[in-house]
């Protein structure tokens, strides 16, 4: 790689001028803004929101639906028996595929999926073959298992399922409970990674840590994103109690990358690190965000890693929380490569810049429409809602923001709505197609208590809710700066994404 980042590259300013000249039919100010966005992104290639559509081949689509139907007969992701016995038995009969590659294991309350995508992008930029396992999916179950930065094909997903299906049946017959939906998918991911084969797996826990199905790996690097209150009925009612479960992914002699944590959570995590002789790197001490500024389509960051400072790093994602996710991801990859321990100095800055410039995270502050602007964000708990509300205010100058909220019944919906109340002029409450969805009328009763009756509209069908919100946002006129934020659940966001023509 050239030492000169500009060598053999086109001059961005020249293409900037050319794009502006071509925009003769557009408002001059809008032309400048859009040209600037495309010019910035040419440095690392446009981020690709890798959400696969249904297979075009009818036979493949039919086969995938059959697999999805079989998986749906198993325990869903909200029904748990806290044990790794079943997944360990499956790994045993499969020959322990998860032992055939090193791994980076990620837990926490919010930011796990985006952090995993950032880690994957960095590792791929350094010419490593990656496998990524994340959950839940936005639109297609095949999103959960990625190879080389892209979801596996429907054909490969079907083949992987058929390959392990006999072994799944064998384990089912031997256990008190059948393998769950999530356990089977985890087995598929680990088998697919071994079959590829990958150089490194990037694995996000489903819930908790110690008894999560993913926890049959011994991650060389354990990452803990910010811990807050979520799934309190299963994980605990304080950050410290939740941290005790999540600390289960920290293994003997591993390296632990800790995002900023509540005090009681940090104490629990640090104690676990001492108990297993793990090396710890803490955000705000060993690494962190030095500076950040809003840029067209994202932000420009200076990050301090374990090996030094990384300047002028462009990230095409909005919000301070995404800069912190980037710092955590960078530290995790540095730790994986031994930076700060076996090797001095930072990673190659040009490679790091290229990787971050290409990061995409569908359904996370994702703009899917203009005039009015419609943003999708999968915030589903109060902590996530607070950072989303802050990010919307920073990234967009909406004069009037309309919320579309569809939430799951097992979430703290009052806390979520209270976080959005200061930024929503009005809210349209709805529900998604999931059996877990809170009834729209029930959600509306909570929303009225938070927003007042005059600011709440109820539309049980999501298509109607989107139409109503867009109409409300347009009331001030085409150029008045109205916007729509669709949020409350990954499922709500995924369904809205399809309705709005993405995927």
N, C-alpha and C positions, 0 to 999 in steps of 0.2 A: 504493500500500500504506500502511496506517495506520501512524503512528509509534508507536502504542500496541499492543504485541503482544497485549494482552488485550481490546482493543476488539471488541465484537460477538461475542465468543466465550463459550460456556457455561462456567460456573464448574466446573472439574474436581472440586473438593471436593464440590459438590452431587451430581454424577453418581457420585462415589465412594461417598457414603453410600447413594444409591439402589441401587447394585449390591450392596452389602453386605446391605442389607435384603432384597433379592430372593433371596439365597443362603441361604434358611432350611433347606434340606435338606443343606447341606454342613458340613464341619468349619469352625468359625468362623475359625481361623487360615488355612486354605486359602482361604476366601472373601476375606479381607482381601488376601492375596497376589495372587490372580487379579484382583480388582477393581482393585488398584493398577496391575497390568500394563496392563489395558485403559484405565484412565484416562490413564496416561502416553502411550499410543499414540494416543489421540484427538487429541493436539496436531498430529500430522502425518499421520494416517490410518494404518491398520494396514499394515505392510510386506506386500507381495505377493510370494510366492515364485513367480516366473513360469517354471514348468516345464510346458510344454504336454503334454497327453496326445495319444494317437493321434487323428486326425480322426474325427469321428462319421460323416461321410458315407462310405459304403463305396467310392464311386468315387474320392473324393479320397484316401482311405487307400491304395487300390490304386495310384494315380498316384504318391503319395509313396514307396511301397515300390519302385516301378519306378525312380524317381530314385535312391533309396538303393542299389539293386542296381547301377545303372550306376556310381555313385561308388565302390562297393566293388570294382570291377574295376581301379581305379587303385592306384598305390603308396599304402600306408598312411602314417600320420604318423611312423612310426619308420624308414621307408626314405627316405633323403634323398640328393640330389645337390646339394651346396652351391653354389647358383647362383640368381640372380634372372633369368636369361636367359629362361626359359620364361614366367614371370609377366609380365615386361616386354613380351614379344612379345604376350601376350594383351591386356594393357592397351593396347598400340599399336593392335591391330585393333579394340578396343572404343572407341577415341577417347579414351583416358586419362581415364576417369571419375573416378579418384582425385584428379585435379587440380581438380575442380570444387567442392571444399569444403575448408576448413581442417581440420586433424586434430591430435589428441593421441595420441601413440604411446607404448605402455607395454611395457617389458621388465623383466627381473629373474628371480629364481628362485621366490620364493613371494609370494603376495598380489596377483598381477596381476589376476585376474578380479574379486575383490572391490573392488580399487582402481578398476578400470574401471567397475564398477557405481556406486560412490560418485561418481565424476566425472560419469557420465551423469545421476545423480539431481540433482546440483548444477546442471549446465547446463540440465536440463529445468526446474528450479525457477525459473531466470532466463529462462524463456520461449524457449529455443532448441530447435529441432528437432534431435534427436540420432540418430545411427546408432552402434550398438556392435557390435563384432566380437570375440568371445572364444572360447577353446577350452581344453580339450575340452568337450563337452557332458555334462550329468549324465544326461539321459534321452532327449532328442530332438535330432536334428541341427539342427532349426529354431531351437533356443536360441541358436545361435552368431551369428545375425544378428538384431539388434534395431533397431526404429525406435520413437522416442518412448517408450523405456523398456520396451517389450514385444517378445517374439520375433515375427518376421514370421509370418503365417499359413501354414499348409501350402499353401494355394492360391498365395500369393505366392511362396513358396519354389519351387514347381514351375514357375510362370511365369518366374521369374528364371533358373532352370536352362535351360528350353527356349529362352529368349531368347539366352543366350550359347552354347548347345550347338554351333551351327554354327561359331562362331569358335573354340571349344575344339578342334573337329575340325581346323580349318585349322592351328592352331598345332601340334597333335599331329603332323600330316603334315610339318611343317617342322623339327621338333626331333629331336635324337638320342634323347630320352626323352619319353614322353607326359607331359602335365601330371599332377601328383599329385592325390590326394584333397584335400589341404589347399590346393593352388594353385587348383583349380577353385572351392572354397568361398570363397577369398579374392577371386577374380574376381567371384563372385556377390555378395559383400558390397559390394564397391566399386561394382558396377553398380547394385545396389539402392539404395545411398545416393545416387547421382547421380540416379536415377530419382525418388526420393521428392519433392523433393530435401531433403537435410538441411542444417542450418546448420553442423554440426560432426560429425566422425567421431571416435569413441573406439575405438582399435584396439590389441588385445593381440597381441604376437608369438606365434608358435607355438613356436619354439625359437631361442635365440640372439638374433640381431639383424641382423648385416651381410648374411647371405645368406638370411634368413627371407623367405618369400613376401610378407609384409606390407610389406616394406621398399622398396616402390616408391612409398610416400608420403614426403613431406617434412614431418614433423610440426612444427607451429609450437611445440609443447611436447613434449619428450621426458621421459618418466618412467622412473626406474630404481628398482624396488622392491628389497628386500634381496637381495643375491647370495650364494649358498652353493653347495655342491657338488651338482650334479645333471647328468645327461647328460654325465658326464665323458669318455666315449668320443668324443663329438662336439665338445664345447665346450672341454675342457681340464681339467686335474687340480688347479688352484688357483683361488681366487676371482679372482686377477688375470688369469689366462688366460681365464677365462670372461667377465670384464668386457670384455676386448678384443673379443670377439665381440659382446657386447651393446651396446657403445659405437657399433656401426655404425648405430644409429637416430638418433644425435645429428647433426643436419645444420647446415649453415652458418647462422650467426646465430640459431639457435634458442634457446629457454630450456630448461634442463635442471633437472629437479626430482629431487634425489638423496635417497632414504631413507638411513638409517644403513647404512654399508657397512664390510666388512673393510678394513683399511688398504691392502692391495695393490690391491684392487678400486677403492677411492676414488682412488688415485693414477692408475690407468689412465683412469678416467672423467674426472678433472679435466684430464689431459693432452689427451684428445680434445677437451674443451670449449675449451681454449686454441687448439688447432690449427684449429678451425672458427669461432672467434670467438663461441662460444655463451656466454650468460649462465647462471650456475649459482646455484641456491638449494639449500642443504644442510640436511637435518633435524638439529636440535640447534644450529644456528647461525642461519640466516635464518628458520626456522620449526620448529615441533615441538609436542609434547604438554606442556602446562603442568601439568595435573592431571587425574586421572580417578578415579572411584569407582564401585563396583559398584552398579547400580540394577536394579530389577525388570525382567527380560527383556533386560537389556543393560548399558549403562554411561552415566554422565554425565561429560562431558569439558569441559575448557577447553583450547582450541587457540590457539596463536600462529601467525598467518598472516603473509604478506608485508606485509599492510597494517595489522596490529593484532591485538588479542586477541578471541577469540570465546568467550564464557562460556555455561555451562548448555546445552551441546549434547548432546542425548540421542541415543545410537546403539543400536539394538536388535540389536546383535551382541556376542558375548562375547569377552573376551581383550584383553590389552595390545596384542597385534599388530594387532588391528582398530583400536584408537585410533591407532596409528602409521600404518596404512593411511589412516585418515581425515585425518590431518595432511598426508600426501602428496597425497591427492586434493584437499584444499582449496587447497594451494599451487599445484597444477597448474591449477586453475580460476582462481585469482587471477592467475596468470601469463598465462593465455589472455586474460583481460580487461584485462591491462596493469597490474594492481595492483602497486605497488612500483616501477613504471617510469614509465608514462605518466600514471597517476592515483594520487593519494594516498588514504589511508584504506582501511578494510576494506570488504568486500562487505556488503550488507544482512544484519544478524544474524538477523532473523526468517526470511528466505528460506533462509539456511544451516541454521538449526535445523529448519525444515520439511523440507528435503531429506534431511538425515541421519536424521531420525526415520522416514522412509519407506523407508530402504535395506533390502533383503533380499539374501541371498546363499545360495541353495539349496546344501545339501551342505557348508556351512561352519559347524560348531558349530550345526547345525540340530536342534532337538528335534522328533521326529516321533511320539512316543508318551509317555504317562505311565503310571505304576503297572505295571511300573517304567518309569522314564524311559529312552528310547532316543535317543541323540544320534548324528548323522551328521557326519563330518568327512573331507574328501578329502585329508588329509595323506598324502603318498606318498614323502617323503624325510626324512632325519633332522632337518633344520632345521625342516621343517613339523611333524613329530611332537613336537619339543621344545616349540614354542609352543602346540600343541594340548593337550599334557599339562599345561602350566602353566595354560592357560585353563580346562580342565575342573576343576582343583583350585580355581580362584578362583571360578568361576561356580556350581558345584554342591557341595553337602556330601554327596557319596556316602560311605556307610560301607563300600561294597563295589562296586567297578567292574569289570565284565567287558568284555574287549575282543573284538571280532570283527574279524579282520584277514585281508584278501585283497589280495595285492600283485602287481605285475607283476614278471616275472622279470628285467627289466633294471635294477631298482632296488637300492639298498643296503638290503636287507631286514634285515640284522643291525643296522645303525645305527638303522633305524626301530623295530625291536622293543626295542632297548636304551633308546631314548628313552621308550618306554611302560612299560618294566618296573617303575619305581617306583610307577606309579599303577594298574596292572592287578592285581587280586587273582588273576585267572585269565584265560587267553586262549583263544579258540576260533579256530583257524586254518581257513581255507576258501579257495575260489577262485571268481572270477567267470567269466563265459562267454567272455571275450576270449581270443583265441589267444595274447595276451601274458601271460596269467595264470600265475603260478608255481604248479606242482603243489602241492596241499595237503600231501601227504606230505613233499615237499622243504622246503616252508615250515615244517612241523612240526619237522623235524630241526634247523633253525636255532633255532626257538622253544624247543625243549627245552634247547639249550645256553645260552640267555639266561635262561629262566624256571625251568628244572628240570622234570622229567617230570611231577610232581604238579600243576603249574599249567597244563598244556597239554592241550587237547582238540582232536581233529581231526574236522572235519565237511566233507567235500569239497563237498557241496551247500550253497549259501548259505541256502536256506530252513531246512535242518536246523541250520545254524550259528546262525541268528537264534533259532530255537526253543530250542536248547540254552543260549545265552547268557541269554535271558530267564528260563529256568527256574533257572539258577544265580543270577541277580540276585534272584529271588524267594525264595530259600531262607531268607533271614533274616526273611521276613514282609512283609506289605503295606506297613507303615509304617517299615520298618527303614532305608530310604535306599539300596537297591541300584540300580545303573544299568548301562546298556550303551552302549559307544562302538563304532560301526562305522566302520572306517577302513582305510587302506592304499592306496586307489586311487579315482579318480573313478568308475571303472566299477563297482567294488564298492558304492560309496555310491549310485550311480544305481539299480542293481538292487535294493538293499535298500530304497530309497525307494519303488519300485514295489511290492515285496512287502509293505511296511508301509502301503500304501494312499494314498501321495502320488503324484499324477500319473496 
